Amino acid sequence: MMDRLKLKFPPAVQVLVFAVIIWQLGKIYPMGFIPLAENGLVAITLVLLGALIVVFGGIAFRKAKTTVDPRYPANSTSLVILGVYQYTRNPMYVGMLLSLTGLVIYFGKFSGFFVLPLFIWTMNEFQIKWEEKALLEKFGDSYSNYLKNVRRWL
């Protein structure tokens, strides 16, 4: 059953679902308030930084003239390893995680932090693992070397 979920839902939809979960979980199980006077500023900074990283990842794909849609890694025409991809193999997912972290801080409820590891697990299991398998098949040693030299997240 788990294999059938692989690469089915665009990451943007997944991050939206997690954002709603964070919001609702904070209402149901608030688990205390995050005591930051600057919650709004910290939250907005993280959300914008995350969005910026996602944009830089997308720009790198556009410059390489390859598909941005991670549901179809076999459609990739080139291996993107420059720009933000020098630091993480998944900058768009890192950016999404930063934005979700910003939302947790914005809503100010500790319970939201429990959702973040679930987001990481979901992305690893249903996106990244399958993307990497397809890219390894397509790009062989070039991608294998990239895997050895650049971390999955950070």
QUINORCOR-V648344 format. One record per pair of residues at least 12 apart in sequence whose C-alpha atoms are under 10 Angstrom apart, sorted by sequence separation. I is the first residue (numbers start at 1). J is the second residue. D is the distance in Angstrom with one decimal. If there is no record, write none. Layout:
# QUINORCOR-V648344
[[I;J;D] [I;J;D]]
This chain:
# QUINORCOR-V648344
[[64;76;9.8] [65;77;7.4] [66;78;6.1] [100;112;9.0] [101;113;7.4] [104;116;9.0] [132;144;9.4] [64;77;8.3] [65;78;7.7] [66;79;8.4] [100;113;9.2] [64;78;6.7] [66;80;8.5] [101;115;9.4] [61;76;9.4] [64;79;8.1] [65;80;9.7] [100;115;9.1] [101;116;7.3] [132;147;8.7] [61;77;10.0] [64;80;6.8] [100;116;7.4] [61;78;8.8] [63;80;9.2] [64;81;9.8] [61;79;9.0] [62;80;9.9] [64;82;9.7] [98;116;9.5] [61;80;6.6] [97;116;7.2] [100;119;9.1] [60;80;7.0] [61;81;9.6] [97;117;9.4] [132;152;9.9] [60;81;8.7] [61;82;9.7] [60;82;7.3] [61;83;9.9] [97;119;7.6] [57;80;9.3] [60;83;6.6] [96;119;9.4] [97;120;7.7] [59;83;9.2] [60;84;7.9] [61;85;9.9] [96;120;10.0] [128;152;8.5] [57;82;9.6] [59;84;9.9] [60;85;8.2] [57;83;7.8] [58;84;9.9] [93;119;9.5] [94;120;9.1] [56;83;7.8] [57;84;6.4] [93;120;8.5] [56;84;6.9] [57;85;7.3] [124;152;9.2] [56;85;9.4] [124;153;9.7] [54;84;9.5] [93;123;7.7] [53;84;7.6] [93;124;9.7] [57;89;9.9] [57;90;8.3] [58;91;9.3] [90;123;10.0] [120;153;9.2] [57;91;6.0] [58;92;7.7] [93;127;9.8] [56;91;8.3] [57;92;5.8] [93;128;9.3] [54;90;9.3] [55;91;9.4] [56;92;8.2] [57;93;9.5] [54;91;6.4] [55;92;7.7] [53;91;6.3] [54;92;4.2] [57;95;9.0] [90;128;8.1] [53;92;6.3] [54;93;7.4] [56;95;9.6] [89;128;9.3] [52;92;9.2] [53;93;9.0] [54;94;7.9] [55;95;8.8] [50;91;9.0] [51;92;8.3] [53;94;7.7] [54;95;5.3] [50;92;8.1] [53;95;5.1] [54;96;7.1] [50;93;8.9] [51;94;9.7] [52;95;7.3] [53;96;8.4] [89;132;9.6] [50;94;7.2] [51;95;5.9] [52;96;9.8] [50;95;3.7] [51;96;7.0] [53;98;9.2] [54;99;9.8] [49;95;7.1] [50;96;5.7] [51;97;9.8] [53;99;9.9] [48;95;9.0] [49;96;9.5] [50;97;7.2] [51;98;8.3] [52;99;9.7] [47;95;8.2] [50;98;4.9] [51;99;6.7] [46;95;8.9] [47;96;8.2] [49;98;7.3] [50;99;4.9] [46;96;9.8] [47;97;9.0] [48;98;8.7] [49;99;7.4] [50;100;8.4] [46;97;9.4] [47;98;6.3] [48;99;7.0] [50;101;9.2] [46;98;5.7] [47;99;3.8] [50;102;8.6] [45;98;9.4] [46;99;5.6] [47;100;7.1] [49;102;9.4] [45;99;8.8] [46;100;8.3] [47;101;7.6] [48;102;8.7] [73;127;9.9] [43;98;9.4] [44;99;8.5] [46;101;7.0] [47;102;5.1] [71;126;9.8] [43;99;8.1] [46;102;4.8] [47;103;7.1] [71;127;7.6] [79;135;8.2] [97;153;9.9] [43;100;9.2] [45;102;7.4] [46;103;8.3] [70;127;7.5] [71;128;9.9] [73;130;8.4] [74;131;8.4] [78;135;9.7] [89;146;8.3] [11;69;8.9] [43;101;7.6] [44;102;6.4] [47;105;10.0] [70;128;8.7] [72;130;9.8] [73;131;5.7] [76;134;9.4] [89;147;7.8] [94;152;9.3] [10;69;7.5] [11;70;7.9] [42;101;9.9] [43;102;4.0] [44;103;8.2] [46;105;9.1] [47;106;9.5] [71;130;9.0] [72;131;8.0] [73;132;8.3] [74;133;9.8] [75;134;9.6] [76;135;7.9] [79;138;9.4] [88;147;9.8] [93;152;9.8] [94;153;6.3] [10;70;7.3] [11;71;8.6] [42;102;7.0] [43;103;6.2] [46;106;9.8] [70;130;9.5] [71;131;7.8] [73;133;9.0] [74;134;6.0] [75;135;9.6] [78;138;9.4] [79;139;7.3] [86;146;9.0] [89;149;9.6] [90;150;9.7] [93;153;7.9] [94;154;7.8] [9;70;9.5] [10;71;6.6] [41;102;9.4] [42;103;9.8] [43;104;7.8] [44;105;9.1] [70;131;6.9] [73;134;6.0] [74;135;6.9] [77;138;9.1] [78;139;8.2] [85;146;9.7] [88;149;9.6] [89;150;6.2] [90;151;8.6] [91;152;8.8] [92;153;9.7] [7;69;9.8] [8;70;9.6] [9;71;7.4] [40;102;8.8] [43;105;5.5] [44;106;7.7] [72;134;8.8] [73;135;6.4] [74;136;10.0] [76;138;8.4] [77;139;9.5] [81;143;9.2] [87;149;9.3] [88;150;5.8] [89;151;6.2] [90;152;6.1] [91;153;7.3] [7;70;7.3] [8;71;6.4] [39;102;8.9] [40;103;9.5] [42;105;7.4] [43;106;5.1] [74;137;8.8] [75;138;9.5] [76;139;9.5] [79;142;8.2] [80;143;9.6] [86;149;8.9] [87;150;6.3] [88;151;5.4] [89;152;5.0] [90;153;6.0] [91;154;8.6] [7;71;4.7] [8;72;9.4] [39;103;9.8] [41;105;9.6] [42;106;7.9] [43;107;8.8] [74;138;7.0] [79;143;7.4] [86;150;6.7] [87;151;7.2] [88;152;5.7] [89;153;6.6] [90;154;8.6] [6;71;8.3] [7;72;7.6] [39;104;9.7] [40;105;7.8] [41;106;8.6] [43;108;9.3] [73;138;8.9] [74;139;9.9] [81;146;7.5] [85;150;8.1] [86;151;9.1] [87;152;9.0] [88;153;5.5] [89;154;8.3] [7;73;9.2] [39;105;6.0] [40;106;5.7] [80;146;9.8] [85;151;9.6] [87;153;8.6] [88;154;5.4] [38;105;9.6] [39;106;5.8] [40;107;9.0] [79;146;9.3] [85;152;9.9] [87;154;6.8] [38;106;9.5] [39;107;8.5] [40;108;9.3] [36;105;8.6] [39;108;7.2] [81;150;9.0] [34;104;9.2] [35;105;9.6] [36;106;9.9] [34;105;7.0] [33;105;9.3] [34;106;9.2] [36;108;8.4] [34;107;8.8] [35;108;7.9] [33;107;8.7] [34;108;5.0] [35;109;9.5] [33;108;5.4] [34;109;5.9] [32;108;8.2] [33;109;4.9] [34;110;6.4] [30;107;9.5] [31;108;9.8] [32;109;6.0] [33;110;6.3] [34;111;10.0] [15;93;9.1] [22;100;8.2] [26;104;8.5] [30;108;8.5] [31;109;6.4] [32;110;6.0] [33;111;9.2] [18;97;9.9] [22;101;9.5] [30;109;5.2] [31;110;5.6] [32;111;8.0] [12;92;9.8] [16;96;9.6] [19;99;9.1] [23;103;8.0] [27;107;9.3] [29;109;8.3] [30;110;6.7] [31;111;5.6] [11;92;9.0] [12;93;9.5] [15;96;6.7] [19;100;6.4] [22;103;7.6] [23;104;7.8] [26;107;7.1] [29;110;8.8] [30;111;5.9] [31;112;9.1] [11;93;7.9] [14;96;9.7] [15;97;8.3] [18;100;7.7] [19;101;9.5] [22;104;6.6] [26;108;7.9] [27;109;8.4] [29;111;6.3] [30;112;8.3] [20;103;9.8] [23;106;9.6] [24;107;9.9] [26;109;5.4] [28;111;9.2] [29;112;9.0] [12;96;8.4] [15;99;9.0] [16;100;9.1] [19;103;7.2] [23;107;6.8] [25;109;8.6] [26;110;7.6] [27;111;9.3] [11;96;8.7] [15;100;7.6] [19;104;8.5] [22;107;8.3] [23;108;9.7] [25;110;9.6] [26;111;6.0] [27;112;10.0] [23;109;8.9] [25;111;6.6] [26;112;6.2] [22;109;8.8] [24;111;9.9] [25;112;6.6] [26;113;9.8] [22;110;9.8] [23;111;9.6] [24;112;9.0] [22;111;7.7] [23;112;7.5] [25;114;9.6] [22;112;4.9] [25;115;8.8] [21;112;8.1] [22;113;8.1] [22;114;8.7] [19;112;9.2] [22;115;6.6] [18;112;9.6] [21;115;7.7] [22;116;8.8] [19;115;9.1] [18;115;7.4] [19;116;9.9] [18;116;8.4] [18;118;8.9] [19;119;10.0] [18;119;7.0] [17;119;9.8] [15;119;7.9] [14;119;8.4] [14;122;8.9] [15;123;9.6] [14;123;8.7] [11;123;8.0] [11;126;9.8] [6;122;9.7] [7;123;9.5] [11;127;8.1] [6;123;9.6] [9;126;8.8] [10;127;9.0] [7;125;9.5] [8;126;8.1] [9;127;8.8] [6;125;7.5] [7;126;5.9] [8;127;8.6] [5;125;9.3] [6;126;4.4] [7;127;5.4] [5;126;6.4] [6;127;6.2] [7;128;8.7] [3;125;9.2] [4;126;9.2] [5;127;9.2] [6;128;9.2] [7;129;9.6] [2;125;8.7] [3;126;7.9] [6;129;8.8] [7;130;7.2] [2;126;8.0] [6;130;6.9] [7;131;8.0] [6;131;9.3] [3;130;9.4]]
